[in-house]
Amino acid sequence: MTAGAAGPAPERRAYAVSRPVLPAVCRDAPELMAFAGDADGRCEIFAWHAGTGERRQVTDRPEGTVRCAIDPDGVIWWFAERADGTGTWLTQDFAGGADVPAFGGEPARGRPAGLALPGGTAAAGLLDADRLTVRVGRRGELPRHTLRFDGQARLAGFAPAAGLLAVARAPGHERAVTLHTVDGGTVAVLPGRGGRIWPLGFAPERGGGPGVAAGEPASGGTELLLVREDEDGYRLATWTPEGGLLAHAWCAFDTEITAQWVPGGREVLVRQERHGRSLLALCDLTARTRRPVPVPEGTVLDAAADAGGAVHCLWTDTRTPARVLTAGTAARLLPPPPPEPPPLEAEVSDLWTPGEDGPVHTLLAMPPGRTGPGPVVFLVHGGPARHDKDAYDPAVHSLVASGLAVARVNYRGSTGYGPRWRAAWGRGVGLTQVEDLAAVRADLVDRGIADPGATGLWGTSWGGYLVLLALGCRPGLWRAGVAVKPVADYAAAWALGTPELRALDTALFGGTPDEVPGRYARSSPVTYVAGVRAPLLVIAATRDAKCPPEQVRGYLAALRAAGGTCRELWLDSGHDGHDGAGHVRVLRHSLHFLARELRASRAGVPAPRDDGGR
């Protein structure tokens, strides 16, 4: 969030949503774009005409709106999402007018699970508790095809000329990727057992037949892009109806990647996440060449290439708010960026702490000129299949401006460090990550950076889970903790959460709570609630479908029954709030709480005794 003037209208908010984005671009009329931006402190969808410079607000919802796309006809698609994560796809003409359900009849509702807009005919996936439903048809008309797939899956691509759909399940599933005809027939199954696999979409369809270049698919352009994992890294792969699956061994990377087709050929733009930072490369699958795209050291949050050869990326680093950079000659004018937050005045460095599965990487931000040990806040990322980035973060900015150092630890299980690190769970779910946090804390104390009596924790979602677990498992290490929308009781969260998260947790633990109850209990914060002694702030949401409020309330009741105390803040929102007001409240309460508690330790208030944990 960025501070902003109150404006002439008394009801205007005193802040704006700072959300620089790469817009969705109309394929056949690239001057037409759609993007999510600030609408008086709320995320909403806007239309932007690069030719005229006209910007028009498309949506206006109390909950905010963040998902949008634009089809080749210039029609804007947007997702009307409720607090529980479910919703429906609606459409609006670029010039404005009524919102039209994506397909005719009663608007379908569910969790968004893939949207493909190749032109003329569209395909949209929605998830419910038991299955994926994919509707195929023209905008506003009754679907021509409705397909249903059991279990948790998503639509990963649609090739209308070939009449093919790509459906993705968990990357390690025995049916990780399946190719179907629009009438429901199965064309191919790509298993993930021998190496996890992710589909990334069909190439834009193009003509084939005689004269197709050597190495190009003979199917007239029906080619699916994928990423394949092995024990050493990741490589690009493609699938065609005639040739099947082909791994491009020459195009390998040692850490996680994502990729997308470049319009007009068989070139692919690859974004690699490596050690908290990003690299970009253009890979030509026909010529078998790979050339880097120059970007400054930092993180690329998003990237896209246009047919003219320009690569646009949304770039940031810890000191610099996100901004759009372009390599090459831009073929289009992008929407003007939102007001930029102030840059971060901090000393930023990397710390590597020895560990049993390799060194643990930490991104450290220090207040300028600080000498000697001082308070340190561990800002714990969620996921767990995510990582902390060398990227601007309002929380880091606010903490450092308040005189607190910030440590962002990419514990075992984080992405960006290769398959072995991602799979290193030797101590068990959560407990492995708590061990890494404790090891980094000890390293910071030994280096004279952290005051051992003034280290705190702050995390959201799975990061909030790790905060609660660390406070209970290693109570003597932490002076204070903030857990935002956390998993607090793992078995209860599994029972009450969404089907997608149940599937993820079942894979993570190797079974359900009924099948492996001991594993869930051993990794659950509520098991260690009697050990929590540090001051704790819990922030939760009353309509959170991912980290349900019931299991948070159960944890708080158990904490009080064990003699503990806790400050609470409840938000009337879902897990992913799109109204900036909720984010501002979380930031303010968390910052004030941690600053007060960690400074109290510096004033001589006794810290919790370190008894070595359990």
Secondary structure, 3 states (H helix, E strand, C coil): CEECCCCCCCCCCCEECCCCCCCEECCCCCCEEEEEEECCCEEEEEEEECCCCEEEECCCCCCCCCCEEECCCCCEEEEEECCCCCEEEEEECCCCCCCEECCCCCCCCEEEEEEECCCCCEEEEEECCCEEEEEEECCCCCCCEEEEEECCCEEEEEECCCCEEEEECCCCCCCCEEEEECCCCEEEEECCCCCCEEEEEECCCCCCCCCCCCCCCCCCCCCEEEEEEECCEEEEEEEECCCEEEEEEEEEECCCEEEEECCCCCEEEEEEEECCEEEEEEEECCCCEEEEECCCCCEEEEEEECCCCCEEEEEECCCCCCEEEEECCCCCCCCCCCCCCCCCCCEEEEEEECCCCCCEEEEEEECCCCCCCEEEEEEECCCCCCCCCCCCCHHHHHHHHCCCEEEEEECCCCCCCCHHHHCCCCCCCCHHHHHHHHHHHHHHHHCCCEEEEEEEEEEECHHHHHHHHHHHHCHHHCCEEEEECCCCCHHHHHHHCCHHHHHHHHHHHCCCCCCCHHHHHHCCHHHHHHHCCCCEEEEEECCCCCCCHHHHHHHHHHHHHCCCCCEEEEECCCCCCCEHHHHHHHHHHHHHHHHHHHHHHHCCCCCCCCCCCC
